[in-house]
Amino acid sequence: MSALDWFVLGAYFLIMVAIGIWSKNRIRTVIDYFTAGGRIPWWLSGISHHMSGYSAVMFVAFAAVAYDYGLTVYVWWAMTIGIGVGIGAFLFAARWNRLRARHGVVSPLEYLTRRYNLPTQQVMAYSGALLKVVDIAAKWVAISVLLKGFAGIPIQYGIAITGAVTVIYVTVGGLWADVLTDFGQFVIQAVAGVVMFAAVLGHLGGVSALWTMWDKLPEGHGDPLTGPYTTTYFFAFLLIKTFEYNGGMWNLAQRYMGAPSGSQAKRAALLSSALWLLWPLVLFIPMFAAPLIVPGLTDSDQSYVRLAQELLPAGLIGLVLAGFFSHTMAMVSSDANVISAVITRDILPVFVRRVRALDASGALKLARVTTFLFVLVSMTIAITTQGQGVVLKIVVDVVAATMGPISIPLMLGLLPWFRRSGPTAAIVSWAAGLGVWAVLKWVIASTNQTLVVAAPLVTSLVLYVAIGLLKPENRPDRDALIDSLQTDESPTRPPVPA
């Protein structure tokens, strides 16, 4: 990297920190810190939702899949997310918002005590928070791998640099800093993505390369589904992503909760869905074309790095690297914010009486301390392990382990069609889903990705519905909570008291 590249990257970091410091003036209470007080415009909420959904893993592990298999990575990954978020726009987005507006819910798990009971909320809070730390550690490793490829910086220093900048702006500015930096990162990513897109097309002879390059690529690279990525895998991922990206990944529920109303949360979801269907194509086209420009790579994880080094002049490499950072920092900062919400609102008050008695200032200080510690712990894990060859494995395994067992009770508990499912259904489906994942991974040691990804979620789904039918546990207060989330108009039944 040249001095100009370092200047561009340094300027990016300074802008992110400045946004965080500016956002501090908008934060007065924990409600502002975790949900921005419901004042985020729908378009900003939608862009933030999109940006918070993927990280630099895309430019390492998914770039490797694109290099090795071609088009299929867009079909089974980005397309399933776009479709899933579109479905969630009509089922979940507005309901998350009404939890905040009508019931003062700040953490996505906070409503579980009312919908089920305290033990249900606690087991989901602990299991999700612990596994999320590992997930974020994998994201730190992914961005540090890119930084090492571009600049030769050791992985531990790459993690430390990225983490230090992220922890400053998210700890100080909360969700406001998160969504505002998401927007800034979206702009930078857009410029960087278009630059790389144009550079690749120019190298391959112009716009016509969009349809002529497929005949020159290895056989099967133009197939929608190929290799281990089968039709079954596609539908399994679609089911998972529908839950994951509509609230199962807790930080994305916050984007809906931060919008002014349920209808605006729905608009935010539709915008995010459209971005997921369109924008990844711009990012993936260079990855698809990489075998023609940097052929014969033995380590396909480095394909995007090699591509940038081959095609981009000084200054633009720094811009593209800033785009990589934008992905990881967007996801990590949003995860840090929501995990802090879960810990300070759902876990600590149960065991520490002093937390329940904190005034507004003390609660806000605790939220910032928890956010700082979460980022620090995830960085420590990443630096200690350095993620040797396990970036994509960790991401897929953590999603398989958590999305079904946690998201099924969390998400379906919002919908009126599942009002009969109560605490028993929630706890059993959670435990069985985690158990199936553990058996597949550690007892059977299955290498079938489709099975490992889909089986825990399907197990949780079937048990949650079946137990609700066989052992209904709906009560008037639970029914009232569910009914209050159906429309933006005043509910016909009084809401459940806080």
Salt bridges, closest charged atoms under 4 A:
ASP32 OD1 - ARG39 NH1 3.41
GLU110 OE2 - ARG345 NH2 2.97
ASP135 OD2 - LYS132 NZ 3.16
ASP135 OD1 - LYS139 NZ 2.42
ASP178 OD2 - ARG255 NH2 2.58
ASP182 OD2 - ARG255 NH2 3.37
GLU244 OE1 - LYS241 NZ 2.85
ASP335 OD1 - LYS132 NZ 3.49
ASP397 OD2 - LYS393 NZ 3.22
ASP397 OD2 - LYS441 NZ 3.42
GLU473 OE2 - LYS471 NZ 2.95
ASP477 OD2 - ARG475 NH2 2.78
ASP479 OD1 - ARG419 NH1 3.22
ASP483 OD1 - ARG419 NH2 2.84
ASP483 OD2 - ARG493 NE 2.93
ASP488 OD1 - ARG98 NE 2.87
